[in-house]
Amino acid sequence: YRVDQINKRLLDIVQENAELTSEVLSALVPLSPSAVQRRLARLKKDGVISRTVALVDPKAVGRVLTILVEIEIQTEHRQGLDQFQRWLQGADEVQSGWYVTGSSDYVLLVSVKDLEEYNQFIERLMTENPIVRRYTSLVVLRTVKSGFKIKVD
């Protein structure tokens, strides 16, 4: 997908603040407000902008513990992987999850209120997913950088 310079600038701006009006955006790029709206609509239609969401500060809603969980699975049969991935998608504690290369098979970003809630999550993970061989917990001590902004070249 080819993105021209104006779209690159628009994407850079809306990744920082998607609530800016077309009028404000038009002052930042050389387009009219209606042209800005058309371009953003096209970027959404084409799948370049996959969705617009509000980012909630976990601590502001009592989710003070962030843990990266490395998962090793026993077998990589398609049916077992599909079932496990559906389970992950339904687990509210999991903010993000990736199927990865390396010593682990999956890496999860988990947000919980406390260790008790995390232990309950791990208990469900292990009892409801026989495909899981082991897990490793990496407790986040300090967030150094957080975000979803993608560099658009």
N, C-alpha and C positions, 0 to 999 in steps of 0.2 A: 504494500500500500504506500503510495507516494503522498507525503505531507509537505505542502508548500510552506514558505517562511511565515505567512500570516497565520496559518493553522498551527504551526509550531509555537508561535507566540501565544495564540489563544490557549493552546493546551498547557503551556507553561503557567499561564495566569490562572486558569480555572482549576488546575491541580492544587494551587495554593488556596483558592477561595472560589468555590463553585456558586456562591450566592451573589456574586457581582452581577449587577443589572447589565443589560445590553448597552445602555447608555454609558455606563462606566467603562465597560470593555471597549466600546467604540472610541473612547478617549485615549485608550492605551494601544490600540492598533489602528491602522489607517482604513477604517471601514465605517459605514453607517450602522446604527443600531439594528436595522432590519437585516443588513448583510451579515452582521455578527450572529444574529438568531438563525439565519439560514445555514451558515457554516457550522454552528454548533449542532443544529438538527441533523445536518449531513454527517458530521463526525459520529453522532449517536447511531444514525441509521446504518452507517458503514461498519459499526462495531469498534471504532477507534476509542470512543468513550463508551465503556461497557456498562457503566451505571453511575449514578450520582447518589452519594450517601452522606450521612452525618457521622463523624467520628466522635465516639463517646470516650471521655477520659475514664479508664477503668477505676481509678482511685476515687473519682467523684461519685461512683455508684457502688462503692464498697468492694470492688475487686482489686484488693491491694497486693495480691500475690500473682506474679507472672512466672510461668515455668515453661521451659522448652523441654519437650519429652521426645527422646529418641526411642523408636520402636524397632525391634527386630522380630521378624515373623518366621514361622517354621517352614512354610512352603509358599510358593508363588503361583499356585493354581489360580487361573482367572476367576473362577467362581468364588473362591475364598477371598481374593483381593477385592472383588466387587462388593461382597457382603461387608467386609471390613470398612471399605471406603464409605458405604452407605451409613454404617454405624457412626463413623467419624462425622459425617455431615449432619447427623442428628444429635450429636453431643454438644449441648449448649456451652460447655466449658471450653471447647476448642474454637479458638478464633480463626486460626489458619492451620492448614496441614499440607504437607508435601510428601510425595513418593520420591525418594532420593537414591542416588548412588552412594557407595561407600560402605562403612561398617554397619550403618543402620539402614532400614528399609523405608522408614517414615520419620519425619520430624514434625512435631505438633507445637503450636503456640497455644498454651493453655492459660486461661485467666480465671482465678478463683478467689473467694473471700478469705480463706484461711487453709491451713494444712488439713483440717478435718474434711473440708469439702474436697480438697485434692485427693485425700485418701479414699473418699467415697468414689470419686471419679476413677481412680486407679483400680479399685475393687471391681467396679462395673466393667472397665476395660478388660481386665484379666478374666473375669468369670464369663462375660458374654462374648468373648472373642478367643476361641481356642487356637486360632491361627497365630496369636501373639506368643512369642517365645520368651522375650524379656523386654524390659524398658529401662531407660536411664533418665533420671530427672536432673535438669539443670535449672536451679532456682536463679532468677534474675535479681541481682543485687542492686543494679542501677541501670536505667535506660540511658544509653549514650546517644542514640538516634532512633527516632520512630517516625514512620511515615510510609506513604505509598506512592510518592512522586516518582515518575519515570522520566528520565532524560530523553527528550525527543530530538533526534539529530536529523 
